[in-house]
Amino acid sequence: EPNMPDNETLLVPMMMLSLFVLSAAVMGFFFVAEPLMLYLDGKREEAVKFFLTTVASFAFITAVIFAAVVYVI
């Protein structure tokens, strides 16, 4: 039938959504697991510092990659 998408058209969005969910789970673990353990151990300042350092590092890496892409294009 002309209105039915082929299998490849359906698989691409499913694969992209799966990749996004996996990425969000891994990054959530990296961003939250260690600071949460530190916080629960009573090391609040160290937990906050570790979390903010992780976020800042990720933001820096993202900005460098974004700048590289913009520069290349």
N, C-alpha and C positions, 0 to 999 in steps of 0.2 A: 504494500500500500504506500502511496506517496507521502502520507503524513507521518509515517513511523520512522523515527531516527534509526540509523544503523547502530550496531553494537559499539563501534569505535567512538561515535558521538556521545554515547551514554557513559562510556568508561572514563573518558578524560575528566569530566567534572567530578566523578566519583573518586578518581585517583587524586585529583587536586584537593578535594575536601579531606580525604584520608591523610594526605601529606600535611595539611594544615593542622588537623587535630593531633596527629603524632608530634608535630613540631611544638604545638602549644603545650602538650603534656610534658615533653622533655624539658622545655624552657621553664615551665611551671615548677618542675622538680628542681632544676638547677637554681632557680631564683628563690624558692621558698624552703626547701628541705633543710639546708644547713642553717640559715638564719632562724628557722623555727626551732631547731634542736638547741641552738645557742640560747634562744629566748626562754625555752622551757628549762634549761639548765641554770637560769637566773642571770645570764650574761646579756642583759638587755642592750646596753650601749654597743657591745661588740656585735650583736645580732643586727642592729640598725646600721652600723658602719659597714658590715659585710654585705648586707642587702643593697645599700646605696652604692657601694663600690662595684658590685656586680651589675647593677642597672646602668651606672655610668660607663663601665667598660663596654657593655653591650651597645649602649647608645653611641659611643665613640666608634666602635667597629662598624656599626650600621651607617654612621655619617661618612666614614672613609669609603665604604663600598658605594654608597649613594653618590658621593663626589666623584669617584672613579668612573662610575657609569655615566654620569652627566658629562664629565670631561671627555670620555670616549665618544659619546653621541654628539 
